[in-house]
Amino acid sequence: MFNILTLTEMTAGGNSKVGAIVFVACLLAATILYMSTPRFSVAQLDEIPPVPCPCGQARRAFKEPWNTLASVHLTDISVDSKLHYHQKMTEIYIVLEGEGYLEADGEQIPLKPLTSVMIRPGCVHRAVGNLRIINVPMPPFDPADEFEV
């Protein structure tokens, strides 16, 4: 809204009627753009190129700039995953394949298919074993919020 108001003021040159018309036109254009943009997003996780992460390899979906809620990662856990934590992010791990454990603040939590674990900010953690998981970071993953121990 700030950008529309600034544009309106610059365009109107102080004329309130012209400013109101420009404001309505900008608002209408923004509404049409919003309405023509799909209100959903689809990701084929196995087709996203993997990137290294402390746990192994992650395929990260829903990184769009408008998304402030959560992202979804298909993650293959390496046996040598690294202890790390996040200051702001909560994660939900959902085990798809394999068995192992989650080390969370010094405790070992057994993992097998369909085990789910919510990891809150500040929890030092790593998954151990030959595992494939879905990781749901909330808010969406931010590399600046990942700290190895």
C-alpha positions in Angstrom: 0.0 0.0 0.0 2.9 2.3 0.7 4.2 2.0 -2.8 0.7 2.7 -4.3 0.3 5.8 -2.1 3.8 7.0 -3.0 3.1 6.5 -6.7 -0.3 8.3 -6.3 1.4 11.3 -4.7 4.1 11.5 -7.3 1.7 11.1 -10.2 -1.0 13.4 -8.9 1.3 16.4 -8.3 -0.8 17.5 -5.4 -4.2 17.3 -7.3 -6.4 15.3 -5.0 -8.9 14.2 -7.8 -6.1 13.0 -10.0 -4.5 11.3 -7.0 -7.7 9.5 -6.1 -8.1 8.2 -9.7 -4.4 7.1 -9.9 -4.9 5.4 -6.5 -8.0 3.5 -7.6 -6.3 2.5 -10.9 -3.3 1.1 -9.1 -5.5 -0.7 -6.6 -7.5 -2.2 -9.4 -4.3 -3.3 -11.2 -2.9 -4.9 -8.0 -6.2 -6.7 -7.5 -6.3 -8.1 -11.0 -2.7 -9.3 -10.7 -3.5 -11.0 -7.4 -6.6 -12.6 -8.7 -4.9 -13.9 -11.8 -2.1 -15.5 -9.8 -2.8 -19.0 -8.7 -3.5 -19.4 -5.0 -1.6 -22.6 -4.8 1.8 -24.0 -5.6 2.8 -27.5 -6.6 6.2 -29.2 -6.1 7.5 -32.6 -7.4 10.0 -33.1 -4.6 11.9 -35.9 -6.3 12.6 -33.6 -9.3 14.1 -30.7 -7.2 17.9 -30.7 -7.3 19.3 -31.7 -3.9 21.5 -29.3 -1.9 23.8 -30.1 1.0 22.6 -29.6 4.5 23.9 -30.6 8.0 21.7 -33.7 7.8 22.7 -34.8 4.3 20.9 -33.7 1.1 17.7 -31.7 1.0 15.3 -31.0 -1.9 13.6 -27.7 -0.8 10.2 -26.7 -2.1 7.9 -23.6 -1.7 10.7 -21.0 -1.5 8.5 -18.4 -3.2 9.0 -14.8 -1.8 5.3 -14.6 -0.9 5.4 -17.7 1.3 6.0 -16.8 4.9 4.5 -19.8 6.6 6.5 -23.0 5.9 8.6 -24.8 3.3 8.8 -28.6 2.6 12.0 -30.6 2.2 12.6 -34.1 1.0 15.8 -34.9 2.9 18.1 -37.9 2.7 19.9 -38.3 6.0 23.6 -39.1 5.9 25.1 -41.3 8.6 27.5 -38.5 9.4 24.9 -35.8 9.9 26.0 -32.8 12.0 24.6 -31.4 15.2 22.9 -28.0 14.6 20.1 -25.7 15.8 17.9 -22.9 14.6 17.1 -19.7 16.6 13.8 -18.9 14.9 12.7 -22.0 13.0 10.6 -24.9 14.2 10.9 -28.1 12.2 8.6 -31.2 11.8 10.4 -34.4 10.7 8.2 -37.1 9.2 10.1 -40.3 8.6 9.3 -41.9 5.2 11.9 -44.7 4.9 14.7 -46.2 7.0 15.4 -46.5 10.7 17.7 -44.6 13.1 17.3 -42.0 15.8 17.0 -38.3 16.3 19.5 -36.8 18.8 17.7 -33.9 20.3 19.2 -31.9 23.2 21.3 -35.0 24.2 18.4 -37.5 24.1 18.0 -40.3 21.5 14.5 -40.6 20.0 14.0 -43.8 17.9 12.9 -43.2 14.3 11.1 -45.5 11.9 8.6 -44.9 9.1 5.8 -42.6 10.0 7.5 -41.3 13.2 7.0 -37.6 13.5 8.9 -35.2 15.7 8.5 -31.5 16.2 11.8 -29.7 16.9 11.5 -26.3 18.5 13.9 -23.3 18.1 17.1 -23.7 20.1 17.0 -27.5 20.2 20.4 -29.0 19.2 19.6 -31.9 16.9 20.7 -34.3 14.2 19.2 -37.4 12.7 21.3 -40.5 12.5 20.8 -43.5 10.3 19.9 -44.3 6.7 16.7 -42.2 6.6 14.5 -40.4 4.1 12.3 -37.8 5.7 9.9 -34.9 5.0 11.0 -31.9 6.9 8.6 -29.0 7.3 10.4 -25.9 8.5 8.3 -23.0 9.9 8.9 -20.3 8.9 10.4 -21.3 5.6 14.0 -22.4 5.7 16.5 -19.6 6.0 20.2 -20.5 5.7 21.1 -17.6 8.1 19.1 -19.4 10.8 21.2 -22.6 10.8 24.0 -23.0 13.2 26.3 -26.0 13.5 27.6 -27.0 16.9 
